[in-house]
Amino acid sequence: MFHKLTIEDFCILPQYQGKRYGTEVLGLIEELYSDNKIWTLDTPCFCKRNRHLYEKMGYKSIGTCSNDTVILYKKCIK
């Protein structure tokens, strides 16, 4: 069955950032829902660390919204 899941409001508390928790959590979510083939998420343009994490995890920028202040990401798993 085809599914598209969206991750919303993903954040790691500041005291835990930079310790690979974001990478681990995203990996675990994708593993838990491994039948899912399309993932989407977004982040404000100014959140460079978020953007780095998502791109490192294989998400591709697919556009912007909210007057170009939010970047939209998508990841397709074959």
C-alpha positions as CSV (number, residue, x, y, z in Angstrom):
1,M,0.0,0.0,0.0
2,F,1.2,3.5,-0.9
3,H,1.7,5.9,2.0
4,K,3.0,9.4,2.3
5,L,4.0,10.5,5.8
6,T,4.8,14.0,6.9
7,I,7.0,14.8,9.8
8,E,5.9,18.0,11.6
9,D,7.4,20.1,14.4
10,F,10.5,17.9,14.7
11,C,12.9,19.5,17.2
12,I,15.7,18.5,19.6
13,L,16.1,20.5,22.7
14,P,19.1,22.8,22.6
15,Q,21.0,21.0,25.3
16,Y,20.8,17.8,23.2
17,Q,21.7,19.3,19.8
18,G,24.9,18.3,18.1
19,K,24.9,14.9,19.7
20,R,23.4,12.9,16.8
21,Y,20.0,12.6,18.4
22,G,18.3,14.1,15.4
23,T,20.0,11.7,13.0
24,E,19.1,8.7,15.3
25,V,15.5,9.8,15.8
26,L,14.8,10.4,12.1
27,G,16.4,7.0,11.3
28,L,14.3,5.2,13.9
29,I,11.1,6.9,12.6
30,E,11.9,5.8,9.0
31,E,12.8,2.3,10.3
32,L,9.6,2.0,12.3
33,Y,7.5,3.0,9.3
34,S,9.7,1.2,6.7
35,D,6.7,0.4,4.5
36,N,6.4,4.2,3.8
37,K,8.0,5.2,0.6
38,I,7.5,9.0,0.6
39,W,8.4,11.3,3.4
40,T,7.9,15.1,3.6
41,L,8.8,17.8,6.0
42,D,9.6,21.5,6.1
43,T,11.7,23.9,8.0
44,P,12.2,27.7,8.2
45,C,14.9,29.0,5.8
46,F,16.9,30.4,8.7
47,C,17.3,26.9,10.4
48,K,20.6,25.9,8.8
49,R,21.2,23.1,11.2
50,N,17.8,21.5,10.4
51,R,18.5,21.9,6.7
52,H,21.9,20.2,7.1
53,L,20.4,17.3,9.0
54,Y,17.6,16.7,6.5
55,E,19.9,16.9,3.5
56,K,22.3,14.5,5.3
57,M,19.4,12.1,5.8
58,G,18.6,12.1,2.1
59,Y,15.8,14.7,1.9
60,K,15.8,16.9,-1.2
61,S,14.5,20.5,-1.3
62,I,11.4,20.6,-3.5
63,G,10.5,24.3,-3.1
64,T,9.4,26.9,-0.6
65,C,6.2,28.3,0.9
66,S,5.1,31.1,3.2
67,N,6.6,33.8,1.0
68,D,9.9,31.8,0.6
69,T,10.5,31.6,4.4
70,V,10.0,27.9,4.6
71,I,11.8,25.2,2.7
72,L,9.9,22.1,1.7
73,Y,11.7,18.7,1.7
74,K,10.8,15.3,0.3
75,K,12.5,11.9,0.5
76,C,11.5,8.9,-1.7
77,I,12.5,5.4,-0.8
78,K,12.6,2.8,-3.5
